[in-house]
């Protein structure tokens, strides 16, 4: 099985744009959809991006997802950062019957 | 509005059993695959098991294969996770989540979770 590697933490100021990466260790990142989940402290996860770039109802278009085959990675971009975006973000993909999660990235908005 | 409500968690001794339930509403339950994901205290997310919309196909993480059984009752809009031979490292919050379609490879809505503690 492969691994998904995320930066441990990132930080940015309100109103700015940030991109969180998720790099697949082996196999093609484009071979299975990538999802992104947000988890605020003390809360259950919510889905902000599924199937690479789709947003569930209610997720603002400040959140966008993309895939880059050249770096074998997926990215979550959040524009117009708000303090409420401060959370842990997990990427997830799939292969050979198994889900794989990244280790999570803590986003601090300061 | 999609709602997923888990219950059935609790305290159990290692080697014991628990059955988790998830009540679903607000969407076409039988059309969507369903998944259980868990989170140990202070740790990241871990996929546990998924089931197809018709219940005919199930998937398990290696860590629970042979001990846990996922099932669903579409007449009641209920998802279940039967957990046997529980171990201390099964201690976690267990989340129920629905897929955006019949594919079990992702989820778009999550429940609030139910805590399972396996300890002597």
Interface residues (C-beta under 8 A of the other chain):
Chain A: X32 X33 X35 X37 X39 X44 X45 X46 X47 X50 X51 X54 X56 X90 X92 X94 X97 X98 X99 X100 X101 X102 X103 X104
Chain B: X35 X37 X44 X45 X46 X47 X50 X59 X61 X62 X93 X95 X100 X105 X106 X107 X108 X109 X110 X111 X112 X113
